Amino acid sequence: MKIAVISDIHGNMEAIDAVMSDIEKQNCQKLFVLGDYAMAGPEPKFAVEYFMQKEKDENVVMIQGNTDAMIVDFNFDLYDSLKEKAPVMAEALKDDDKILGIQERLFLGSLPIQKEVNVDGVSFLLVHGSPRKNNEDILPTTPIEEVDKMVEEVEAQIILCGHTHIPCGFQTQKKKTVINVGSIGRPFTPEPKSCYLTIVVENGKCLFEHHFVEYDNKKASDKLKKRNFWGADRLAETLLNPTKRHF
């Protein structure tokens, strides 16, 4: 069994097209999606609609990301709170609120925050940030002792996460495997290529591989810039030259 795992799409249809084409070439039988479908991206509505079409596919498992919850729960208290910490993201969220309709919100709101899946005798826990919080970072620099604390209540053998847009992996002291799959829609790696994970499950063992896929990030950046909310140009630039996750 071969599984593809993607996360942090952020409304990037160019990235979706390139990555899904690559996944097809990899002959993956299952797809796990770890959230953040829309917010602050070039085409949030189209991206959500794309995954809504996959909702009935039994080989696709999807969970909710932290920004999906923000879209579902949008109000101006949330906007004001976010504006203090990340003003550009706040403006993006307010603009997303105008673009996304009731059906898109119902879909995002229906997704589980995390989900355990068993594949050929191997148990996986799908989370967005960490098992503790959907916005908790698991980074390459996170101390292994802290990762151990994050997963100490988890029964699954393998924990898959995203959120930081930076791929990494850990084998914890308690023999849990924790893998950040990276981001397809807004990668924060030295080369701004979409990143996703494949897992080959065979005889109770797993082989993991991160894949880096080129996509038309110039086209995606131009589309994002044309959304024209305050700070859209700065977010558009991060698709070409990643500098920081939040503005």
C-alpha positions as CSV (number, residue, x, y, z in Angstrom):
1,M,0.0,0.0,0.0
2,K,1.3,3.4,-0.9
3,I,-0.1,6.6,0.7
4,A,0.4,10.2,-0.2
5,V,0.2,12.9,2.5
6,I,-0.3,16.6,1.8
7,S,-0.8,19.6,3.9
8,D,-1.1,23.4,3.9
9,I,-2.6,24.0,0.5
10,H,-3.6,27.6,1.1
11,G,-5.7,28.1,-2.0
12,N,-2.9,27.3,-4.4
13,M,-4.4,25.6,-7.5
14,E,-1.1,25.6,-9.4
15,A,0.5,23.6,-6.6
16,I,-2.6,21.3,-6.3
17,D,-2.4,20.5,-10.0
18,A,1.4,19.8,-10.0
19,V,1.4,17.7,-6.8
20,M,-1.7,15.7,-7.7
21,S,-0.1,14.9,-11.0
22,D,3.1,13.7,-9.3
23,I,1.1,11.6,-6.8
24,E,-0.7,9.9,-9.7
25,K,2.7,9.0,-11.2
26,Q,3.7,7.6,-7.8
27,N,0.8,5.2,-8.0
28,C,-0.5,6.0,-4.5
29,Q,-3.7,4.2,-3.4
30,K,-4.6,6.6,-0.5
31,L,-4.4,10.3,0.1
32,F,-4.3,12.0,3.6
33,V,-4.9,15.7,3.7
34,L,-3.8,17.5,6.9
35,G,-5.7,20.8,6.5
36,D,-5.3,24.5,5.7
37,Y,-7.1,24.4,2.4
38,A,-7.8,28.0,1.7
39,M,-6.6,30.9,3.8
40,A,-4.4,33.7,2.3
41,G,-3.9,31.9,-1.0
42,P,-4.4,32.8,-4.7
43,E,-7.8,30.9,-5.2
44,P,-9.3,29.9,-1.8
45,K,-12.7,29.0,-3.2
46,F,-11.5,26.9,-6.0
47,A,-9.1,25.0,-3.7
48,V,-11.9,24.2,-1.2
49,E,-14.2,23.1,-4.0
50,Y,-11.5,20.8,-5.3
51,F,-11.3,18.9,-2.0
52,M,-15.1,19.0,-1.5
53,Q,-15.2,16.8,-4.6
54,K,-13.0,14.2,-2.9
55,E,-15.2,14.0,0.2
56,K,-17.0,10.8,-0.9
57,D,-13.8,9.0,-1.9
58,E,-13.1,6.3,0.7
59,N,-9.4,6.4,-0.2
60,V,-9.1,10.1,0.8
61,V,-8.9,11.1,4.5
62,M,-9.1,14.8,5.3
63,I,-8.8,16.8,8.6
64,Q,-9.2,20.4,9.5
65,G,-6.3,22.9,9.9
66,N,-6.1,25.8,12.2
67,T,-6.8,28.4,9.5
68,D,-9.8,26.4,8.4
69,A,-11.2,26.8,11.9
70,M,-10.5,30.5,11.7
71,I,-12.5,30.8,8.4
72,V,-15.4,28.8,9.9
73,D,-15.5,30.9,13.1
74,F,-14.7,34.3,11.5
75,N,-15.9,37.3,13.4
76,F,-14.4,40.8,14.0
77,D,-13.2,39.9,17.5
78,L,-11.1,37.2,15.8
79,Y,-10.0,39.7,13.1
80,D,-8.9,42.3,15.7
81,S,-7.0,39.7,17.7
82,L,-5.2,38.4,14.6
83,K,-4.4,41.9,13.4
84,E,-2.4,42.6,16.5
85,K,-0.1,39.7,15.8
86,A,-0.2,39.3,12.0
87,P,-1.9,42.2,10.3
88,V,-1.5,40.9,6.7
89,M,-2.9,37.5,7.6
90,A,-5.9,39.3,9.3
91,E,-6.6,41.2,6.1
92,A,-6.3,37.9,4.1
93,L,-8.8,36.2,6.4
94,K,-11.3,39.1,6.1
95,D,-11.0,38.8,2.3
96,D,-11.4,35.0,2.5
97,D,-14.6,35.6,4.4
98,K,-16.0,37.5,1.5
99,I,-15.0,34.9,-1.1
100,L,-16.0,31.7,0.6
101,G,-19.7,30.7,0.7
102,I,-21.9,28.7,3.0
103,Q,-21.1,25.3,1.4
104,E,-17.4,25.8,1.6
105,R,-17.7,26.8,5.3
106,L,-19.9,23.8,6.1
107,F,-17.3,21.5,4.5
108,L,-14.4,23.0,6.4
109,G,-16.4,22.9,9.6
110,S,-17.3,19.3,9.1
111,L,-13.8,18.1,9.0
112,P,-12.3,16.4,12.2
113,I,-9.5,18.2,14.0
114,Q,-7.5,14.9,14.0
115,K,-8.2,11.3,13.0
116,E,-6.6,7.9,13.6
117,V,-6.3,5.7,10.6
118,N,-5.2,2.0,10.4
119,V,-3.6,0.9,7.1
120,D,-2.5,-2.8,6.8
121,G,-1.9,-3.1,10.5
122,V,-0.1,0.2,11.0
123,S,-1.8,3.0,13.0
124,F,-1.5,6.6,11.9
125,L,-2.7,9.7,13.8
126,L,-3.4,12.7,11.4
127,V,-3.0,16.1,13.0
128,H,-2.4,19.6,11.7
129,G,0.0,21.1,14.3
130,S,0.5,18.6,17.0
131,P,-1.7,16.1,18.9
132,R,-2.0,18.7,21.6
133,K,-3.0,21.8,19.5
134,N,-3.8,22.4,15.9
135,N,-1.4,25.4,15.8
136,E,1.5,24.0,17.7
137,D,4.8,23.9,15.7
138,I,6.8,20.8,15.1
139,L,10.0,22.1,13.5
140,P,13.4,20.6,12.6
141,T,14.7,22.5,15.6
142,T,12.1,21.3,18.1
143,P,13.9,19.4,20.9
144,I,13.2,15.7,20.8
145,E,12.2,15.9,24.5
146,E,9.4,18.4,23.6
147,V,8.3,16.2,20.7
148,D,8.0,13.3,23.1
149,K,5.8,15.4,25.4
150,M,3.5,16.3,22.5
151,V,2.9,12.7,21.6
152,E,3.0,11.0,25.0
153,E,-0.8,10.4,25.1
154,V,-0.9,9.1,21.5
155,E,-1.5,5.4,21.0
156,A,-0.8,5.4,17.2
157,Q,2.6,4.3,16.0
158,I,3.0,7.2,13.5
159,I,2.0,10.8,13.8
160,L,1.7,12.9,10.7
161,C,1.5,16.7,10.9
162,G,2.0,19.9,8.9
163,H,1.4,23.5,9.9
164,T,4.9,24.8,9.9
165,H,5.4,24.4,6.1
166,I,8.9,22.9,6.8
167,P,9.4,19.1,6.4
168,C,11.1,17.1,9.1
169,G,11.0,13.9,11.0
170,F,11.6,12.4,14.5
171,Q,12.0,9.0,16.1
172,T,11.1,9.7,19.7
173,Q,12.5,8.1,22.8
174,K,9.2,6.3,23.2
175,K,9.4,4.8,19.8
176,K,6.9,7.0,18.0
177,T,7.6,8.2,14.5
178,V,6.6,11.9,14.0
179,I,6.8,13.4,10.5
180,N,6.0,16.9,9.3
181,V,5.0,16.5,5.7
182,G,5.7,20.1,4.7
183,S,3.5,22.3,2.5
184,I,2.3,22.1,-1.1
185,G,0.8,25.5,-1.3
186,R,3.2,27.8,0.5
187,P,6.5,26.0,1.1
188,F,9.1,27.5,3.4
189,T,12.1,25.6,2.2
190,P,15.2,27.1,0.5
191,E,13.8,26.3,-2.9
192,P,10.1,27.1,-3.0
193,K,8.9,23.8,-4.3
194,S,5.8,22.0,-3.2
195,C,6.6,19.3,-0.6
196,Y,4.6,16.2,0.2
197,L,5.2,12.8,1.8
198,T,4.7,9.2,0.5
199,I,4.6,6.2,2.8
200,V,5.0,2.6,1.6
201,V,3.3,0.2,4.1
202,E,4.4,-3.4,3.8
203,N,4.4,-6.2,6.3
204,G,3.8,-3.8,9.2
205,K,6.7,-1.6,8.2
206,C,6.9,1.9,6.6
207,L,9.2,3.6,4.2
208,F,8.9,7.4,4.2
209,E,10.0,9.8,1.5
210,H,9.5,13.6,1.1
211,H,9.0,14.7,-2.5
212,F,9.7,18.2,-3.8
213,V,7.7,19.3,-6.9
214,E,8.2,22.3,-9.1
215,Y,5.0,24.2,-9.9
216,D,4.2,27.5,-11.6
217,N,4.7,29.7,-8.5
218,K,5.0,32.8,-10.6
219,K,1.5,32.3,-11.9
220,A,0.2,31.6,-8.4
221,S,2.0,34.6,-7.1
222,D,0.5,36.9,-9.7
223,K,-3.0,35.5,-8.9
224,L,-2.5,36.2,-5.2
225,K,-1.2,39.7,-5.8
226,K,-4.4,40.5,-7.8
227,R,-6.6,39.7,-4.8
228,N,-5.5,43.2,-3.9
229,F,-6.2,43.2,-0.1
230,W,-3.7,45.1,2.0
231,G,-0.5,43.0,2.1
232,A,-1.4,40.6,-0.7
233,D,1.7,41.6,-2.5
234,R,3.8,40.6,0.5
235,L,2.2,37.2,0.6
236,A,2.6,36.8,-3.1
237,E,6.3,37.4,-2.8
238,T,6.6,34.5,-0.3
239,L,5.6,32.1,-3.0
240,L,8.7,33.1,-4.9
241,N,11.1,33.9,-2.0
242,P,10.0,32.4,1.3
243,T,11.1,34.6,4.2
244,K,8.6,34.2,7.0
245,R,5.3,32.4,7.6
246,H,3.3,35.3,9.0
247,F,3.1,39.0,8.5
